[in-house]
Amino acid sequence: MTPLHAWQEADGRLHAISLADYPLPPRPDEDINTLCGQRLTLTRADFRVFPEYQPHKTTCWSCDGEWRRLEGLPPHPALAGHTS
Ligand SMILES: [Zn+2]
């Protein structure tokens, strides 16, 4: 199955974007709309290929949840059970 979404580092977190909106990987200085509804501007710190890269990213769980809802996947194991 073709993936519908991709992870993109932005604003110090690991957000998800729609591959329908971004068939090509975004670039620095590009604005992206994340699955959690934010509009973020990418910087060189968000890309591993640049020396400015900052490997401090934590997963955006709002994006993770939205990704799973859109693709019909079960909740993340780390989050399962928190709703009961
Ligand atoms: Zn997000």
PDB file of the backbone (N, CA, C, O) and the ligand in Angstrom, with CONECT records:
HET     ZN  A 101       1
ATOM      1  N   MET A   1       0.843  -1.187   0.000  1.00  0.00           N
ATOM      2  CA  MET A   1       0.000   0.000   0.000  1.00  0.00           C
ATOM      3  C   MET A   1       0.884   1.245   0.000  1.00  0.00           C
ATOM      4  O   MET A   1       1.884   1.317   0.715  1.00  0.00           O
ATOM      5  N   THR A   2       0.502   2.197  -0.799  1.00  0.00           N
ATOM      6  CA  THR A   2       1.272   3.438  -0.872  1.00  0.00           C
ATOM      7  C   THR A   2       1.032   4.270   0.378  1.00  0.00           C
ATOM      8  O   THR A   2      -0.116   4.514   0.750  1.00  0.00           O
ATOM      9  N   PRO A   3       2.075   4.697   1.012  1.00  0.00           N
ATOM     10  CA  PRO A   3       1.869   5.542   2.199  1.00  0.00           C
ATOM     11  C   PRO A   3       1.212   6.856   1.813  1.00  0.00           C
ATOM     12  O   PRO A   3       1.475   7.416   0.749  1.00  0.00           O
ATOM     13  N   LEU A   4       0.350   7.332   2.703  1.00  0.00           N
ATOM     14  CA  LEU A   4      -0.379   8.573   2.447  1.00  0.00           C
ATOM     15  C   LEU A   4       0.287   9.765   3.105  1.00  0.00           C
ATOM     16  O   LEU A   4       0.025  10.916   2.757  1.00  0.00           O
ATOM     17  N   HIS A   5       1.151   9.471   4.061  1.00  0.00           N
ATOM     18  CA  HIS A   5       1.737  10.542   4.851  1.00  0.00           C
ATOM     19  C   HIS A   5       3.221  10.296   5.057  1.00  0.00           C
ATOM     20  O   HIS A   5       3.721   9.195   4.826  1.00  0.00           O
ATOM     21  N   ALA A   6       3.908  11.322   5.490  1.00  0.00           N
ATOM     22  CA  ALA A   6       5.329  11.201   5.770  1.00  0.00           C
ATOM     23  C   ALA A   6       5.657  12.048   6.995  1.00  0.00           C
ATOM     24  O   ALA A   6       4.992  13.043   7.281  1.00  0.00           O
ATOM     25  N   TRP A   7       6.692  11.631   7.707  1.00  0.00           N
ATOM     26  CA  TRP A   7       7.158  12.431   8.837  1.00  0.00           C
ATOM     27  C   TRP A   7       8.067  13.531   8.328  1.00  0.00           C
ATOM     28  O   TRP A   7       8.872  13.328   7.419  1.00  0.00           O
ATOM     29  N   GLN A   8       7.922  14.693   8.930  1.00  0.00           N
ATOM     30  CA  GLN A   8       8.794  15.808   8.588  1.00  0.00           C
ATOM     31  C   GLN A   8       9.189  16.535   9.867  1.00  0.00           C
ATOM     32  O   GLN A   8       8.331  16.932  10.655  1.00  0.00           O
ATOM     33  N   GLU A   9      10.474  16.704  10.064  1.00  0.00           N
ATOM     34  CA  GLU A   9      10.934  17.442  11.225  1.00  0.00           C
ATOM     35  C   GLU A   9      10.661  18.919  11.002  1.00  0.00           C
ATOM     36  O   GLU A   9      10.961  19.465   9.940  1.00  0.00           O
ATOM     37  N   ALA A  10      10.089  19.562  12.015  1.00  0.00           N
ATOM     38  CA  ALA A  10       9.756  20.981  11.898  1.00  0.00           C
ATOM     39  C   ALA A  10       9.568  21.566  13.283  1.00  0.00           C
ATOM     40  O   ALA A  10       8.925  20.962  14.141  1.00  0.00           O
ATOM     41  N   ASP A  11      10.133  22.747  13.496  1.00  0.00           N
ATOM     42  CA  ASP A  11       9.939  23.466  14.746  1.00  0.00           C
ATOM     43  C   ASP A  11      10.303  22.612  15.957  1.00  0.00           C
ATOM     44  O   ASP A  11       9.652  22.692  16.998  1.00  0.00           O
ATOM     45  N   GLY A  12      11.331  21.807  15.818  1.00  0.00           N
ATOM     46  CA  GLY A  12      11.824  21.031  16.945  1.00  0.00           C
ATOM     47  C   GLY A  12      11.043  19.771  17.247  1.00  0.00           C
ATOM     48  O   GLY A  12      11.301  19.112  18.254  1.00  0.00           O
ATOM     49  N   ARG A  13      10.089  19.421  16.391  1.00  0.00           N
ATOM     50  CA  ARG A  13       9.314  18.211  16.618  1.00  0.00           C
ATOM     51  C   ARG A  13       9.211  17.427  15.315  1.00  0.00           C
ATOM     52  O   ARG A  13       9.522  17.918  14.230  1.00  0.00           O
ATOM     53  N   LEU A  14       8.756  16.177  15.475  1.00  0.00           N
ATOM     54  CA  LEU A  14       8.560  15.316  14.320  1.00  0.00           C
ATOM     55  C   LEU A  14       7.071  15.323  13.992  1.00  0.00           C
ATOM     56  O   LEU A  14       6.276  14.638  14.635  1.00  0.00           O
ATOM     57  N   HIS A  15       6.713  16.102  12.988  1.00  0.00           N
ATOM     58  CA  HIS A  15       5.321  16.223  12.569  1.00  0.00           C
ATOM     59  C   HIS A  15       5.084  15.367  11.332  1.00  0.00           C
ATOM     60  O   HIS A  15       6.026  14.910  10.684  1.00  0.00           O
ATOM     61  N   ALA A  16       3.809  15.159  11.018  1.00  0.00           N
ATOM     62  CA  ALA A  16       3.446  14.411   9.816  1.00  0.00           C
ATOM     63  C   ALA A  16       2.795  15.348   8.804  1.00  0.00           C
ATOM     64  O   ALA A  16       2.091  16.292   9.163  1.00  0.00           O
ATOM     65  N   ILE A  17       3.051  15.057   7.525  1.00  0.00           N
ATOM     66  CA  ILE A  17       2.444  15.825   6.439  1.00  0.00           C
ATOM     67  C   ILE A  17       1.795  14.852   5.466  1.00  0.00           C
ATOM     68  O   ILE A  17       2.135  13.669   5.422  1.00  0.00           O
ATOM     69  N   SER A  18       0.849  15.378   4.685  1.00  0.00           N
ATOM     70  CA  SER A  18       0.166  14.561   3.692  1.00  0.00           C
ATOM     71  C   SER A  18       0.981  14.507   2.408  1.00  0.00           C
ATOM     72  O   SER A  18       1.417  15.536   1.893  1.00  0.00           O
ATOM     73  N   LEU A  19       1.183  13.291   1.897  1.00  0.00           N
ATOM     74  CA  LEU A  19       1.917  13.163   0.636  1.00  0.00           C
ATOM     75  C   LEU A  19       1.068  13.620  -0.549  1.00  0.00           C
ATOM     76  O   LEU A  19       1.595  13.847  -1.638  1.00  0.00           O
ATOM     77  N   ALA A  20      -0.235  13.754  -0.345  1.00  0.00           N
ATOM     78  CA  ALA A  20      -1.068  14.334  -1.400  1.00  0.00           C
ATOM     79  C   ALA A  20      -0.757  15.813  -1.548  1.00  0.00           C
ATOM     80  O   ALA A  20      -0.759  16.355  -2.654  1.00  0.00           O
ATOM     81  N   ASP A  21      -0.488  16.466  -0.409  1.00  0.00           N
ATOM     82  CA  ASP A  21      -0.148  17.889  -0.441  1.00  0.00           C
ATOM     83  C   ASP A  21       1.320  18.107  -0.793  1.00  0.00           C
ATOM     84  O   ASP A  21       1.684  19.113  -1.402  1.00  0.00           O
ATOM     85  N   TYR A  22       2.152  17.151  -0.399  1.00  0.00           N
ATOM     86  CA  TYR A  22       3.602  17.297  -0.590  1.00  0.00           C
ATOM     87  C   TYR A  22       4.171  16.041  -1.252  1.00  0.00           C
ATOM     88  O   TYR A  22       4.823  15.231  -0.593  1.00  0.00           O
ATOM     89  N   PRO A  23       3.928  15.879  -2.540  1.00  0.00           N
ATOM     90  CA  PRO A  23       4.450  14.688  -3.231  1.00  0.00           C
ATOM     91  C   PRO A  23       5.975  14.669  -3.264  1.00  0.00           C
ATOM     92  O   PRO A  23       6.585  13.606  -3.382  1.00  0.00           O
ATOM     93  N   LEU A  24       6.590  15.848  -3.160  1.00  0.00           N
ATOM     94  CA  LEU A  24       8.044  15.933  -3.086  1.00  0.00           C
ATOM     95  C   LEU A  24       8.435  16.381  -1.692  1.00  0.00           C
ATOM     96  O   LEU A  24       7.699  17.140  -1.060  1.00  0.00           O
ATOM     97  N   PRO A  25       9.583  15.926  -1.198  1.00  0.00           N
ATOM     98  CA  PRO A  25       9.997  16.348   0.145  1.00  0.00           C
ATOM     99  C   PRO A  25      10.112  17.869   0.228  1.00  0.00           C
ATOM    100  O   PRO A  25      10.664  18.502  -0.672  1.00  0.00           O
ATOM    101  N   PRO A  26       9.591  18.454   1.307  1.00  0.00           N
ATOM    102  CA  PRO A  26       9.722  19.903   1.482  1.00  0.00           C
ATOM    103  C   PRO A  26      11.183  20.314   1.628  1.00  0.00           C
ATOM    104  O   PRO A  26      12.059  19.493   1.899  1.00  0.00           O
ATOM    105  N   ARG A  27      11.415  21.604   1.440  1.00  0.00           N
ATOM    106  CA  ARG A  27      12.771  22.149   1.521  1.00  0.00           C
ATOM    107  C   ARG A  27      12.840  23.213   2.616  1.00  0.00           C
ATOM    108  O   ARG A  27      11.812  23.708   3.076  1.00  0.00           O
ATOM    109  N   PRO A  28      14.056  23.558   3.027  1.00  0.00           N
ATOM    110  CA  PRO A  28      14.202  24.663   3.993  1.00  0.00           C
ATOM    111  C   PRO A  28      13.549  25.941   3.464  1.00  0.00           C
ATOM    112  O   PRO A  28      13.549  26.210   2.263  1.00  0.00           O
ATOM    113  N   ASP A  29      12.997  26.715   4.392  1.00  0.00           N
ATOM    114  CA  ASP A  29      12.287  27.980   4.112  1.00  0.00           C
ATOM    115  C   ASP A  29      10.907  27.755   3.504  1.00  0.00           C
ATOM    116  O   ASP A  29      10.211  28.715   3.172  1.00  0.00           O
ATOM    117  N   GLU A  30      10.509  26.500   3.356  1.00  0.00           N
ATOM    118  CA  GLU A  30       9.173  26.214   2.845  1.00  0.00           C
ATOM    119  C   GLU A  30       8.197  26.131   4.015  1.00  0.00           C
ATOM    120  O   GLU A  30       8.540  25.634   5.088  1.00  0.00           O
ATOM    121  N   ASP A  31       6.976  26.623   3.798  1.00  0.00           N
ATOM    122  CA  ASP A  31       5.925  26.476   4.795  1.00  0.00           C
ATOM    123  C   ASP A  31       5.205  25.158   4.568  1.00  0.00           C
ATOM    124  O   ASP A  31       4.911  24.794   3.429  1.00  0.00           O
ATOM    125  N   ILE A  32       4.921  24.442   5.649  1.00  0.00           N
ATOM    126  CA  ILE A  32       4.184  23.191   5.518  1.00  0.00           C
ATOM    127  C   ILE A  32       2.969  23.222   6.449  1.00  0.00           C
ATOM    128  O   ILE A  32       2.996  23.860   7.502  1.00  0.00           O
ATOM    129  N   ASN A  33       1.919  22.535   6.052  1.00  0.00           N
ATOM    130  CA  ASN A  33       0.757  22.330   6.904  1.00  0.00           C
ATOM    131  C   ASN A  33       0.847  20.918   7.474  1.00  0.00           C
ATOM    132  O   ASN A  33       0.862  19.940   6.728  1.00  0.00           O
ATOM    133  N   THR A  34       0.908  20.820   8.792  1.00  0.00           N
ATOM    134  CA  THR A  34       1.057  19.519   9.428  1.00  0.00           C
ATOM    135  C   THR A  34      -0.308  18.890   9.683  1.00  0.00           C
ATOM    136  O   THR A  34      -1.336  19.564   9.641  1.00  0.00           O
ATOM    137  N   LEU A  35      -0.297  17.587   9.947  1.00  0.00           N
ATOM    138  CA  LEU A  35      -1.562  16.891  10.220  1.00  0.00           C
ATOM    139  C   LEU A  35      -2.217  17.417  11.494  1.00  0.00           C
ATOM    140  O   LEU A  35      -3.437  17.332  11.639  1.00  0.00           O
ATOM    141  N   CYS A  36      -1.429  17.959  12.414  1.00  0.00           N
ATOM    142  CA  CYS A  36      -2.002  18.489  13.660  1.00  0.00           C
ATOM    143  C   CYS A  36      -2.519  19.915  13.476  1.00  0.00           C
ATOM    144  O   CYS A  36      -2.937  20.557  14.439  1.00  0.00           O
ATOM    145  N   GLY A  37      -2.488  20.407  12.230  1.00  0.00           N
ATOM    146  CA  GLY A  37      -3.142  21.668  11.926  1.00  0.00           C
ATOM    147  C   GLY A  37      -2.279  22.900  12.075  1.00  0.00           C
ATOM    148  O   GLY A  37      -2.796  24.017  12.077  1.00  0.00           O
ATOM    149  N   GLN A  38      -0.985  22.723  12.199  1.00  0.00           N
ATOM    150  CA  GLN A  38      -0.104  23.876  12.297  1.00  0.00           C
ATOM    151  C   GLN A  38       0.480  24.219  10.935  1.00  0.00           C
ATOM    152  O   GLN A  38       0.613  23.359  10.064  1.00  0.00           O
ATOM    153  N   ARG A  39       0.824  25.488  10.768  1.00  0.00           N
ATOM    154  CA  ARG A  39       1.572  25.905   9.598  1.00  0.00           C
ATOM    155  C   ARG A  39       2.955  26.309  10.086  1.00  0.00           C
ATOM    156  O   ARG A  39       3.103  27.268  10.844  1.00  0.00           O
ATOM    157  N   LEU A  40       3.967  25.570   9.645  1.00  0.00           N
ATOM    158  CA  LEU A  40       5.316  25.754  10.151  1.00  0.00           C
ATOM    159  C   LEU A  40       6.267  26.062   9.011  1.00  0.00           C
ATOM    160  O   LEU A  40       6.112  25.560   7.898  1.00  0.00           O
ATOM    161  N   THR A  41       7.253  26.893   9.306  1.00  0.00           N
ATOM    162  CA  THR A  41       8.287  27.201   8.329  1.00  0.00           C
ATOM    163  C   THR A  41       9.511  26.346   8.636  1.00  0.00           C
ATOM    164  O   THR A  41      10.034  26.361   9.750  1.00  0.00           O
ATOM    165  N   LEU A  42       9.952  25.610   7.639  1.00  0.00           N
ATOM    166  CA  LEU A  42      11.108  24.736   7.828  1.00  0.00           C
ATOM    167  C   LEU A  42      12.397  25.544   7.812  1.00  0.00           C
ATOM    168  O   LEU A  42      12.505  26.565   7.132  1.00  0.00           O
ATOM    169  N   THR A  43      13.374  25.063   8.578  1.00  0.00           N
ATOM    170  CA  THR A  43      14.701  25.681   8.571  1.00  0.00           C
ATOM    171  C   THR A  43      15.733  24.593   8.296  1.00  0.00           C
ATOM    172  O   THR A  43      15.412  23.405   8.262  1.00  0.00           O
ATOM    173  N   ARG A  44      16.972  25.021   8.103  1.00  0.00           N
ATOM    174  CA  ARG A  44      18.036  24.045   7.833  1.00  0.00           C
ATOM    175  C   ARG A  44      18.265  23.142   9.032  1.00  0.00           C
ATOM    176  O   ARG A  44      18.806  22.046   8.884  1.00  0.00           O
ATOM    177  N   ALA A  45      17.862  23.583  10.218  1.00  0.00           N
ATOM    178  CA  ALA A  45      18.008  22.752  11.418  1.00  0.00           C
ATOM    179  C   ALA A  45      17.094  21.529  11.376  1.00  0.00           C
ATOM    180  O   ALA A  45      17.257  20.602  12.168  1.00  0.00           O
ATOM    181  N   ASP A  46      16.133  21.528  10.452  1.00  0.00           N
ATOM    182  CA  ASP A  46      15.182  20.418  10.347  1.00  0.00           C
ATOM    183  C   ASP A  46      15.632  19.336   9.372  1.00  0.00           C
ATOM    184  O   ASP A  46      14.936  18.335   9.198  1.00  0.00           O
ATOM    185  N   PHE A  47      16.775  19.520   8.741  1.00  0.00           N
ATOM    186  CA  PHE A  47      17.220  18.569   7.710  1.00  0.00           C
ATOM    187  C   PHE A  47      18.594  18.003   8.048  1.00  0.00           C
ATOM    188  O   PHE A  47      19.546  18.743   8.296  1.00  0.00           O
ATOM    189  N   ARG A  48      18.675  16.690   8.051  1.00  0.00           N
ATOM    190  CA  ARG A  48      19.915  16.010   8.427  1.00  0.00           C
ATOM    191  C   ARG A  48      21.081  16.335   7.502  1.00  0.00           C
ATOM    192  O   ARG A  48      22.241  16.229   7.900  1.00  0.00           O
ATOM    193  N   VAL A  49      20.781  16.724   6.289  1.00  0.00           N
ATOM    194  CA  VAL A  49      21.851  16.927   5.313  1.00  0.00           C
ATOM    195  C   VAL A  49      22.635  18.209   5.569  1.00  0.00           C
ATOM    196  O   VAL A  49      23.688  18.421   4.968  1.00  0.00           O
ATOM    197  N   PHE A  50      22.119  19.080   6.471  1.00  0.00           N
ATOM    198  CA  PHE A  50      22.809  20.342   6.722  1.00  0.00           C
ATOM    199  C   PHE A  50      23.554  20.289   8.048  1.00  0.00           C
ATOM    200  O   PHE A  50      23.113  19.612   8.976  1.00  0.00           O
ATOM    201  N   PRO A  51      24.678  20.994   8.150  1.00  0.00           N
ATOM    202  CA  PRO A  51      25.433  21.009   9.409  1.00  0.00           C
ATOM    203  C   PRO A  51      24.648  21.655  10.540  1.00  0.00           C
ATOM    204  O   PRO A  51      24.940  21.408  11.710  1.00  0.00           O
ATOM    205  N   GLU A  52      23.656  22.480  10.214  1.00  0.00           N
ATOM    206  CA  GLU A  52      22.838  23.132  11.254  1.00  0.00           C
ATOM    207  C   GLU A  52      21.826  22.172  11.882  1.00  0.00           C
ATOM    208  O   GLU A  52      21.124  22.536  12.825  1.00  0.00           O
ATOM    209  N   TYR A  53      21.754  20.960  11.363  1.00  0.00           N
ATOM    210  CA  TYR A  53      20.740  20.004  11.828  1.00  0.00           C
ATOM    211  C   TYR A  53      20.783  19.819  13.343  1.00  0.00           C
ATOM    212  O   TYR A  53      21.852  19.680  13.937  1.00  0.00           O
ATOM    213  N   GLN A  54      19.598  19.820  13.953  1.00  0.00           N
ATOM    214  CA  GLN A  54      19.480  19.656  15.397  1.00  0.00           C
ATOM    215  C   GLN A  54      18.719  18.359  15.682  1.00  0.00           C
ATOM    216  O   GLN A  54      17.503  18.300  15.504  1.00  0.00           O
ATOM    217  N   PRO A  55      19.432  17.324  16.123  1.00  0.00           N
ATOM    218  CA  PRO A  55      18.786  16.016  16.337  1.00  0.00           C
ATOM    219  C   PRO A  55      18.105  15.925  17.699  1.00  0.00           C
ATOM    220  O   PRO A  55      18.485  15.114  18.545  1.00  0.00           O
ATOM    221  N   HIS A  56      17.102  16.760  17.895  1.00  0.00           N
ATOM    222  CA  HIS A  56      16.458  16.826  19.213  1.00  0.00           C
ATOM    223  C   HIS A  56      14.976  16.534  19.122  1.00  0.00           C
ATOM    224  O   HIS A  56      14.225  16.826  20.053  1.00  0.00           O
ATOM    225  N   LYS A  57      14.550  15.964  18.013  1.00  0.00           N
ATOM    226  CA  LYS A  57      13.124  15.930  17.719  1.00  0.00           C
ATOM    227  C   LYS A  57      12.373  14.888  18.557  1.00  0.00           C
ATOM    228  O   LYS A  57      12.831  13.764  18.761  1.00  0.00           O
ATOM    229  N   THR A  58      11.220  15.311  19.021  1.00  0.00           N
ATOM    230  CA  THR A  58      10.296  14.389  19.665  1.00  0.00           C
ATOM    231  C   THR A  58       9.047  14.277  18.790  1.00  0.00           C
ATOM    232  O   THR A  58       8.698  15.210  18.066  1.00  0.00           O
ATOM    233  N   THR A  59       8.388  13.137  18.867  1.00  0.00           N
ATOM    234  CA  THR A  59       7.222  12.907  18.020  1.00  0.00           C
ATOM    235  C   THR A  59       6.058  13.805  18.436  1.00  0.00           C
ATOM    236  O   THR A  59       5.787  13.980  19.624  1.00  0.00           O
ATOM    237  N   CYS A  60       5.383  14.366  17.449  1.00  0.00           N
ATOM    238  CA  CYS A  60       4.139  15.096  17.697  1.00  0.00           C
ATOM    239  C   CYS A  60       3.008  14.068  17.749  1.00  0.00           C
ATOM    240  O   CYS A  60       2.645  13.477  16.732  1.00  0.00           O
ATOM    241  N   TRP A  61       2.456  13.863  18.953  1.00  0.00           N
ATOM    242  CA  TRP A  61       1.445  12.812  19.097  1.00  0.00           C
ATOM    243  C   TRP A  61       0.118  13.202  18.475  1.00  0.00           C
ATOM    244  O   TRP A  61      -0.693  12.331  18.161  1.00  0.00           O
ATOM    245  N   SER A  62      -0.119  14.491  18.292  1.00  0.00           N
ATOM    246  CA  SER A  62      -1.323  14.906  17.567  1.00  0.00           C
ATOM    247  C   SER A  62      -1.239  14.462  16.117  1.00  0.00           C
ATOM    248  O   SER A  62      -2.220  13.986  15.546  1.00  0.00           O
ATOM    249  N   CYS A  63      -0.056  14.620  15.522  1.00  0.00           N
ATOM    250  CA  CYS A  63       0.136  14.146  14.154  1.00  0.00           C
ATOM    251  C   CYS A  63       0.043  12.624  14.090  1.00  0.00           C
ATOM    252  O   CYS A  63      -0.562  12.072  13.171  1.00  0.00           O
ATOM    253  N   ASP A  64       0.640  11.955  15.061  1.00  0.00           N
ATOM    254  CA  ASP A  64       0.612  10.495  15.075  1.00  0.00           C
ATOM    255  C   ASP A  64      -0.831   9.995  15.124  1.00  0.00           C
ATOM    256  O   ASP A  64      -1.208   9.081  14.390  1.00  0.00           O
ATOM    257  N   GLY A  65      -1.631  10.604  15.998  1.00  0.00           N
ATOM    258  CA  GLY A  65      -3.023  10.184  16.130  1.00  0.00           C
ATOM    259  C   GLY A  65      -3.829  10.457  14.881  1.00  0.00           C
ATOM    260  O   GLY A  65      -4.655   9.643  14.470  1.00  0.00           O
ATOM    261  N   GLU A  66      -3.581  11.620  14.272  1.00  0.00           N
ATOM    262  CA  GLU A  66      -4.313  11.983  13.057  1.00  0.00           C
ATOM    263  C   GLU A  66      -3.920  11.060  11.909  1.00  0.00           C
ATOM    264  O   GLU A  66      -4.775  10.629  11.136  1.00  0.00           O
ATOM    265  N   TRP A  67      -2.642  10.760  11.797  1.00  0.00           N
ATOM    266  CA  TRP A  67      -2.139   9.824  10.776  1.00  0.00           C
ATOM    267  C   TRP A  67      -2.867   8.488  10.919  1.00  0.00           C
ATOM    268  O   TRP A  67      -3.370   7.939   9.939  1.00  0.00           O
ATOM    269  N   ARG A  68      -2.919   7.971  12.146  1.00  0.00           N
ATOM    270  CA  ARG A  68      -3.547   6.665  12.368  1.00  0.00           C
ATOM    271  C   ARG A  68      -5.037   6.704  12.077  1.00  0.00           C
ATOM    272  O   ARG A  68      -5.597   5.737  11.561  1.00  0.00           O
ATOM    273  N   ARG A  69      -5.685   7.825  12.408  1.00  0.00           N
ATOM    274  CA  ARG A  69      -7.112   7.942  12.134  1.00  0.00           C
ATOM    275  C   ARG A  69      -7.350   7.952  10.614  1.00  0.00           C
ATOM    276  O   ARG A  69      -8.252   7.277  10.118  1.00  0.00           O
ATOM    277  N   LEU A  70      -6.543   8.715   9.891  1.00  0.00           N
ATOM    278  CA  LEU A  70      -6.729   8.848   8.443  1.00  0.00           C
ATOM    279  C   LEU A  70      -6.441   7.539   7.715  1.00  0.00           C
ATOM    280  O   LEU A  70      -7.087   7.238   6.711  1.00  0.00           O
ATOM    281  N   GLU A  71      -5.484   6.761   8.207  1.00  0.00           N
ATOM    282  CA  GLU A  71      -5.097   5.523   7.527  1.00  0.00           C
ATOM    283  C   GLU A  71      -5.744   4.293   8.159  1.00  0.00           C
ATOM    284  O   GLU A  71      -5.484   3.164   7.741  1.00  0.00           O
ATOM    285  N   GLY A  72      -6.587   4.514   9.167  1.00  0.00           N
ATOM    286  CA  GLY A  72      -7.300   3.406   9.781  1.00  0.00           C
ATOM    287  C   GLY A  72      -6.411   2.462  10.565  1.00  0.00           C
ATOM    288  O   GLY A  72      -6.681   1.263  10.636  1.00  0.00           O
ATOM    289  N   LEU A  73      -5.348   2.999  11.155  1.00  0.00           N
ATOM    290  CA  LEU A  73      -4.424   2.180  11.932  1.00  0.00           C
ATOM    291  C   LEU A  73      -4.815   2.214  13.408  1.00  0.00           C
ATOM    292  O   LEU A  73      -5.452   3.164  13.863  1.00  0.00           O
ATOM    293  N   PRO A  74      -4.433   1.175  14.155  1.00  0.00           N
ATOM    294  CA  PRO A  74      -4.716   1.187  15.590  1.00  0.00           C
ATOM    295  C   PRO A  74      -3.885   2.258  16.285  1.00  0.00           C
ATOM    296  O   PRO A  74      -2.882   2.712  15.735  1.00  0.00           O
ATOM    297  N   PRO A  75      -4.287   2.667  17.486  1.00  0.00           N
ATOM    298  CA  PRO A  75      -3.527   3.685  18.220  1.00  0.00           C
ATOM    299  C   PRO A  75      -2.100   3.222  18.494  1.00  0.00           C
ATOM    300  O   PRO A  75      -1.822   2.023  18.534  1.00  0.00           O
ATOM    301  N   HIS A  76      -1.217   4.165  18.680  1.00  0.00           N
ATOM    302  CA  HIS A  76       0.172   3.853  19.017  1.00  0.00           C
ATOM    303  C   HIS A  76       0.209   3.030  20.301  1.00  0.00           C
ATOM    304  O   HIS A  76      -0.482   3.362  21.264  1.00  0.00           O
ATOM    305  N   PRO A  77       1.008   1.959  20.330  1.00  0.00           N
ATOM    306  CA  PRO A  77       1.070   1.114  21.538  1.00  0.00           C
ATOM    307  C   PRO A  77       1.360   1.905  22.804  1.00  0.00           C
ATOM    308  O   PRO A  77       0.829   1.587  23.869  1.00  0.00           O
ATOM    309  N   ALA A  78       2.193   2.929  22.701  1.00  0.00           N
ATOM    310  CA  ALA A  78       2.540   3.716  23.879  1.00  0.00           C
ATOM    311  C   ALA A  78       1.355   4.519  24.394  1.00  0.00           C
ATOM    312  O   ALA A  78       1.328   4.919  25.558  1.00  0.00           O
ATOM    313  N   LEU A  79       0.380   4.754  23.529  1.00  0.00           N
ATOM    314  CA  LEU A  79      -0.770   5.557  23.927  1.00  0.00           C
ATOM    315  C   LEU A  79      -1.996   4.707  24.206  1.00  0.00           C
ATOM    316  O   LEU A  79      -2.947   5.179  24.830  1.00  0.00           O
ATOM    317  N   ALA A  80      -1.988   3.459  23.754  1.00  0.00           N
ATOM    318  CA  ALA A  80      -3.142   2.583  23.952  1.00  0.00           C
ATOM    319  C   ALA A  80      -3.363   2.366  25.448  1.00  0.00           C
ATOM    320  O   ALA A  80      -2.418   2.206  26.220  1.00  0.00           O
ATOM    321  N   GLY A  81      -4.620   2.366  25.823  1.00  0.00           N
ATOM    322  CA  GLY A  81      -4.944   2.139  27.222  1.00  0.00           C
ATOM    323  C   GLY A  81      -5.106   3.417  28.011  1.00  0.00           C
ATOM    324  O   GLY A  81      -5.602   3.395  29.137  1.00  0.00           O
ATOM    325  N   HIS A  82      -4.688   4.540  27.427  1.00  0.00           N
ATOM    326  CA  HIS A  82      -4.820   5.811  28.135  1.00  0.00           C
ATOM    327  C   HIS A  82      -6.226   6.354  28.066  1.00  0.00           C
ATOM    328  O   HIS A  82      -6.557   7.314  28.761  1.00  0.00           O
ATOM    329  N   THR A  83      -7.071   5.743  27.224  1.00  0.00           N
ATOM    330  CA  THR A  83      -8.408   6.281  27.039  1.00  0.00           C
ATOM    331  C   THR A  83      -9.421   5.563  27.920  1.00  0.00           C
ATOM    332  O   THR A  83     -10.566   6.004  28.015  1.00  0.00           O
ATOM    333  N   SER A  84      -9.033   4.478  28.561  1.00  0.00           N
ATOM    334  CA  SER A  84     -10.000   3.718  29.357  1.00  0.00           C
ATOM    335  C   SER A  84     -10.140   4.326  30.739  1.00  0.00           C
ATOM    336  O   SER A  84     -10.910   3.825  31.559  1.00  0.00           O
TER     337      SER A  84
HETATM  338 ZN    ZN A 101       2.169  17.740  14.576  1.00  0.00          ZN2+
END
